[in-house]
Amino acid sequence: MSDAVTRPQPYDAQVDATGLNCPLPLLKAKLELNRLASGAVLKVIATDAGSQRDFRTFARLAGHTLEHEEAEGGVYQYWLRKA
């Protein structure tokens, strides 16, 4: 990528899990995903460094797609497409 600035990814719903520690960001995301239709994208914002491993593993095991992830200044953002 030659662009230093990434384009915002579109999403259908958002969960703000900043300040929460594992496993709360994942639990909040799972609850929100349950409300969404298949194919919808959920954006999650977290500050727990362990969330990177958690969301990658969760997406793989649950069959969801981790469309995009960003980490900057201790803030982690994930775009999950519901299976």
VMD Tcl script that builds the backbone (N, CA, C; Angstrom):
set m [mol new atoms 249]
animate dup $m
set s [atomselect $m all]
$s set {name element resname resid chain x y z} {
  {N N MET 1 A 0.829 -1.191 0.000}
  {CA C MET 1 A 0.000 0.000 0.000}
  {C C MET 1 A 0.867 1.246 0.000}
  {N N SER 2 A 0.670 2.097 -0.944}
  {CA C SER 2 A 1.424 3.345 -0.969}
  {C C SER 2 A 0.726 4.397 -0.115}
  {N N ASP 3 A -0.559 4.211 0.106}
  {CA C ASP 3 A -1.347 5.152 0.910}
  {C C ASP 3 A -1.073 4.944 2.398}
  {N N ALA 4 A -0.688 5.994 3.101}
  {CA C ALA 4 A -0.487 5.891 4.545}
  {C C ALA 4 A -1.827 5.916 5.266}
  {N N VAL 5 A -2.805 6.551 4.657}
  {CA C VAL 5 A -4.135 6.660 5.254}
  {C C VAL 5 A -5.012 5.545 4.692}
  {N N THR 6 A -5.623 4.762 5.584}
  {CA C THR 6 A -6.507 3.697 5.120}
  {C C THR 6 A -7.920 4.236 5.018}
  {N N ARG 7 A -8.615 3.799 4.000}
  {CA C ARG 7 A -10.016 4.206 3.827}
  {C C ARG 7 A -10.863 3.534 4.893}
  {N N PRO 8 A -11.833 4.250 5.423}
  {CA C PRO 8 A -12.718 3.601 6.406}
  {C C PRO 8 A -13.484 2.448 5.762}
  {N N GLN 9 A -13.593 1.365 6.486}
  {CA C GLN 9 A -14.332 0.207 6.000}
  {C C GLN 9 A -15.807 0.384 6.357}
  {N N PRO 10 A -16.720 0.047 5.432}
  {CA C PRO 10 A -18.146 0.155 5.762}
  {C C PRO 10 A -18.566 -0.915 6.773}
  {N N TYR 11 A -19.563 -0.591 7.595}
  {CA C TYR 11 A -20.068 -1.550 8.574}
  {C C TYR 11 A -21.539 -1.273 8.855}
  {N N ASP 12 A -22.217 -2.290 9.378}
  {CA C ASP 12 A -23.657 -2.208 9.651}
  {C C ASP 12 A -23.965 -1.884 11.105}
  {N N ALA 13 A -23.063 -2.258 12.008}
  {CA C ALA 13 A -23.251 -2.001 13.441}
  {C C ALA 13 A -21.878 -1.863 14.066}
  {N N GLN 14 A -21.841 -1.236 15.256}
  {CA C GLN 14 A -20.562 -1.010 15.926}
  {C C GLN 14 A -20.681 -1.319 17.413}
  {N N VAL 15 A -19.607 -1.905 17.956}
  {CA C VAL 15 A -19.512 -2.158 19.396}
  {C C VAL 15 A -18.276 -1.418 19.895}
  {N N ASP 16 A -18.464 -0.594 20.911}
  {CA C ASP 16 A -17.341 0.097 21.540}
  {C C ASP 16 A -16.985 -0.657 22.814}
  {N N ALA 17 A -15.869 -1.374 22.774}
  {CA C ALA 17 A -15.434 -2.165 23.928}
  {C C ALA 17 A -14.161 -1.569 24.531}
  {N N THR 18 A -13.938 -0.265 24.318}
  {CA C THR 18 A -12.744 0.359 24.871}
  {C C THR 18 A -12.804 0.322 26.394}
  {N N GLY 19 A -11.659 0.058 27.001}
  {CA C GLY 19 A -11.568 -0.004 28.449}
  {C C GLY 19 A -11.961 -1.342 29.044}
  {N N LEU 20 A -12.458 -2.249 28.214}
  {CA C LEU 20 A -12.867 -3.568 28.708}
  {C C LEU 20 A -11.751 -4.583 28.471}
  {N N ASN 21 A -11.583 -5.490 29.415}
  {CA C ASN 21 A -10.567 -6.536 29.283}
  {C C ASN 21 A -11.208 -7.850 28.856}
  {N N CYS 22 A -10.365 -8.712 28.292}
  {CA C CYS 22 A -10.765 -10.039 27.862}
  {C C CYS 22 A -11.528 -10.738 28.987}
  {N N PRO 23 A -12.626 -11.391 28.732}
  {CA C PRO 23 A -13.227 -11.676 27.417}
  {C C PRO 23 A -14.371 -10.729 27.045}
  {N N LEU 24 A -14.520 -9.611 27.747}
  {CA C LEU 24 A -15.681 -8.745 27.512}
  {C C LEU 24 A -15.804 -8.179 26.093}
  {N N PRO 25 A -14.717 -7.727 25.443}
  {CA C PRO 25 A -14.898 -7.244 24.060}
  {C C PRO 25 A -15.499 -8.312 23.145}
  {N N LEU 26 A -15.022 -9.554 23.308}
  {CA C LEU 26 A -15.526 -10.653 22.487}
  {C C LEU 26 A -16.984 -10.970 22.823}
  {N N LEU 27 A -17.329 -10.958 24.099}
  {CA C LEU 27 A -18.714 -11.234 24.495}
  {C C LEU 27 A -19.665 -10.177 23.945}
  {N N LYS 28 A -19.271 -8.909 24.028}
  {CA C LYS 28 A -20.115 -7.839 23.486}
  {C C LYS 28 A -20.281 -8.003 21.969}
  {N N ALA 29 A -19.209 -8.376 21.298}
  {CA C ALA 29 A -19.262 -8.582 19.851}
  {C C ALA 29 A -20.186 -9.750 19.505}
  {N N LYS 30 A -20.086 -10.842 20.264}
  {CA C LYS 30 A -20.927 -12.017 19.998}
  {C C LYS 30 A -22.405 -11.674 20.166}
  {N N LEU 31 A -22.730 -10.916 21.212}
  {CA C LEU 31 A -24.129 -10.521 21.435}
  {C C LEU 31 A -24.648 -9.669 20.284}
  {N N GLU 32 A -23.822 -8.749 19.814}
  {CA C GLU 32 A -24.241 -7.879 18.706}
  {C C GLU 32 A -24.356 -8.679 17.412}
  {N N LEU 33 A -23.427 -9.605 17.168}
  {CA C LEU 33 A -23.488 -10.436 15.957}
  {C C LEU 33 A -24.777 -11.254 15.930}
  {N N ASN 34 A -25.237 -11.702 17.107}
  {CA C ASN 34 A -26.477 -12.481 17.171}
  {C C ASN 34 A -27.664 -11.682 16.649}
  {N N ARG 35 A -27.625 -10.373 16.773}
  {CA C ARG 35 A -28.721 -9.504 16.332}
  {C C ARG 35 A -28.668 -9.207 14.831}
  {N N LEU 36 A -27.495 -9.388 14.236}
  {CA C LEU 36 A -27.299 -9.001 12.840}
  {C C LEU 36 A -27.657 -10.125 11.874}
  {N N ALA 37 A -28.002 -9.727 10.675}
  {CA C ALA 37 A -28.296 -10.688 9.608}
  {C C ALA 37 A -26.990 -11.262 9.059}
  {N N SER 38 A -27.080 -12.440 8.485}
  {CA C SER 38 A -25.930 -13.054 7.844}
  {C C SER 38 A -25.390 -12.120 6.767}
  {N N GLY 39 A -24.074 -11.949 6.728}
  {CA C GLY 39 A -23.454 -11.081 5.737}
  {C C GLY 39 A -23.239 -9.653 6.228}
  {N N ALA 40 A -23.841 -9.299 7.365}
  {CA C ALA 40 A -23.672 -7.951 7.913}
  {C C ALA 40 A -22.268 -7.821 8.509}
  {N N VAL 41 A -21.777 -6.588 8.555}
  {CA C VAL 41 A -20.436 -6.333 9.082}
  {C C VAL 41 A -20.550 -5.590 10.411}
  {N N LEU 42 A -19.835 -6.116 11.406}
  {CA C LEU 42 A -19.773 -5.509 12.733}
  {C C LEU 42 A -18.390 -4.922 12.936}
  {N N LYS 43 A -18.349 -3.649 13.318}
  {CA C LYS 43 A -17.083 -3.005 13.669}
  {C C LYS 43 A -16.945 -3.037 15.187}
  {N N VAL 44 A -15.788 -3.490 15.662}
  {CA C VAL 44 A -15.519 -3.534 17.098}
  {C C VAL 44 A -14.289 -2.671 17.386}
  {N N ILE 45 A -14.403 -1.822 18.400}
  {CA C ILE 45 A -13.275 -1.003 18.848}
  {C C ILE 45 A -12.905 -1.487 20.243}
  {N N ALA 46 A -11.638 -1.858 20.434}
  {CA C ALA 46 A -11.189 -2.386 21.718}
  {C C ALA 46 A -9.833 -1.789 22.082}
  {N N THR 47 A -9.502 -1.858 23.362}
  {CA C THR 47 A -8.190 -1.389 23.823}
  {C C THR 47 A -7.393 -2.520 24.476}
  {N N ASP 48 A -7.949 -3.712 24.513}
  {CA C ASP 48 A -7.275 -4.874 25.091}
  {C C ASP 48 A -6.383 -5.520 24.024}
  {N N ALA 49 A -5.060 -5.534 24.284}
  {CA C ALA 49 A -4.124 -6.092 23.302}
  {C C ALA 49 A -4.425 -7.560 23.000}
  {N N GLY 50 A -4.957 -8.290 23.973}
  {CA C GLY 50 A -5.295 -9.696 23.759}
  {C C GLY 50 A -6.442 -9.885 22.793}
  {N N SER 51 A -7.150 -8.811 22.490}
  {CA C SER 51 A -8.301 -8.926 21.584}
  {C C SER 51 A -7.877 -9.329 20.177}
  {N N GLN 52 A -6.639 -9.013 19.782}
  {CA C GLN 52 A -6.191 -9.407 18.438}
  {C C GLN 52 A -6.248 -10.918 18.279}
  {N N ARG 53 A -5.655 -11.615 19.224}
  {CA C ARG 53 A -5.676 -13.089 19.181}
  {C C ARG 53 A -7.112 -13.592 19.286}
  {N N ASP 54 A -7.880 -12.995 20.219}
  {CA C ASP 54 A -9.251 -13.442 20.453}
  {C C ASP 54 A -10.117 -13.328 19.208}
  {N N PHE 55 A -10.063 -12.174 18.537}
  {CA C PHE 55 A -10.946 -11.972 17.377}
  {C C PHE 55 A -10.525 -12.809 16.186}
  {N N ARG 56 A -9.224 -12.995 15.996}
  {CA C ARG 56 A -8.763 -13.862 14.895}
  {C C ARG 56 A -9.238 -15.296 15.104}
  {N N THR 57 A -9.083 -15.790 16.339}
  {CA C THR 57 A -9.476 -17.157 16.666}
  {C C THR 57 A -10.990 -17.319 16.595}
  {N N PHE 58 A -11.714 -16.362 17.174}
  {CA C PHE 58 A -13.174 -16.411 17.164}
  {C C PHE 58 A -13.720 -16.440 15.740}
  {N N ALA 59 A -13.208 -15.572 14.874}
  {CA C ALA 59 A -13.689 -15.528 13.489}
  {C C ALA 59 A -13.468 -16.879 12.812}
  {N N ARG 60 A -12.284 -17.460 13.006}
  {CA C ARG 60 A -11.963 -18.741 12.367}
  {C C ARG 60 A -12.865 -19.854 12.899}
  {N N LEU 61 A -13.035 -19.933 14.214}
  {CA C LEU 61 A -13.807 -21.016 14.808}
  {C C LEU 61 A -15.311 -20.881 14.561}
  {N N ALA 62 A -15.808 -19.647 14.534}
  {CA C ALA 62 A -17.245 -19.426 14.377}
  {C C ALA 62 A -17.662 -19.328 12.908}
  {N N GLY 63 A -16.702 -19.292 11.999}
  {CA C GLY 63 A -17.019 -19.223 10.579}
  {C C GLY 63 A -17.260 -17.815 10.055}
  {N N HIS 64 A -17.030 -16.799 10.902}
  {CA C HIS 64 A -17.159 -15.414 10.450}
  {C C HIS 64 A -15.885 -15.023 9.708}
  {N N THR 65 A -15.930 -13.897 9.000}
  {CA C THR 65 A -14.770 -13.420 8.267}
  {C C THR 65 A -14.253 -12.145 8.918}
  {N N LEU 66 A -12.971 -12.148 9.284}
  {CA C LEU 66 A -12.347 -10.927 9.776}
  {C C LEU 66 A -11.917 -10.145 8.545}
  {N N GLU 67 A -12.772 -9.206 8.126}
  {CA C GLU 67 A -12.558 -8.467 6.879}
  {C C GLU 67 A -11.338 -7.554 6.950}
  {N N HIS 68 A -11.134 -6.941 8.123}
  {CA C HIS 68 A -10.088 -5.934 8.243}
  {C C HIS 68 A -9.790 -5.746 9.724}
  {N N GLU 69 A -8.547 -5.417 10.036}
  {CA C GLU 69 A -8.226 -5.047 11.413}
  {C C GLU 69 A -7.163 -3.971 11.394}
  {N N GLU 70 A -7.230 -3.089 12.375}
  {CA C GLU 70 A -6.262 -2.009 12.498}
  {C C GLU 70 A -5.843 -1.911 13.958}
  {N N ALA 71 A -4.588 -1.554 14.176}
  {CA C ALA 71 A -4.087 -1.311 15.530}
  {C C ALA 71 A -3.257 -0.041 15.483}
  {N N GLU 72 A -3.636 0.924 16.296}
  {CA C GLU 72 A -2.889 2.181 16.328}
  {C C GLU 72 A -3.034 2.823 17.700}
  {N N GLY 73 A -1.916 3.109 18.315}
  {CA C GLY 73 A -1.914 3.806 19.599}
  {C C GLY 73 A -2.679 3.081 20.695}
  {N N GLY 74 A -2.612 1.747 20.702}
  {CA C GLY 74 A -3.304 0.982 21.736}
  {C C GLY 74 A -4.788 0.801 21.503}
  {N N VAL 75 A -5.264 1.207 20.328}
  {CA C VAL 75 A -6.677 1.014 19.968}
  {C C VAL 75 A -6.734 0.012 18.819}
  {N N TYR 76 A -7.563 -1.002 19.007}
  {CA C TYR 76 A -7.693 -2.083 18.023}
  {C C TYR 76 A -9.088 -2.028 17.435}
  {N N GLN 77 A -9.157 -2.093 16.097}
  {CA C GLN 77 A -10.452 -2.069 15.421}
  {C C GLN 77 A -10.567 -3.294 14.527}
  {N N TYR 78 A -11.751 -3.887 14.546}
  {CA C TYR 78 A -12.009 -5.114 13.784}
  {C C TYR 78 A -13.304 -4.959 13.002}
  {N N TRP 79 A -13.306 -5.469 11.793}
  {CA C TRP 79 A -14.504 -5.511 10.968}
  {C C TRP 79 A -14.804 -6.990 10.712}
  {N N LEU 80 A -15.849 -7.496 11.342}
  {CA C LEU 80 A -16.226 -8.901 11.237}
  {C C LEU 80 A -17.466 -9.042 10.366}
  {N N ARG 81 A -17.384 -9.905 9.362}
  {CA C ARG 81 A -18.567 -10.205 8.538}
  {C C ARG 81 A -19.199 -11.464 9.065}
  {N N LYS 82 A -20.491 -11.360 9.432}
  {CA C LYS 82 A -21.193 -12.496 10.011}
  {C C LYS 82 A -21.388 -13.599 8.980}
  {N N ALA 83 A -21.163 -14.820 9.422}
  {CA C ALA 83 A -21.324 -16.000 8.544}
  {C C ALA 83 A -22.791 -16.193 8.166}
}
mol reanalyze $m
mol bondsrecalc $m
mol representation Tube
mol addrep $m
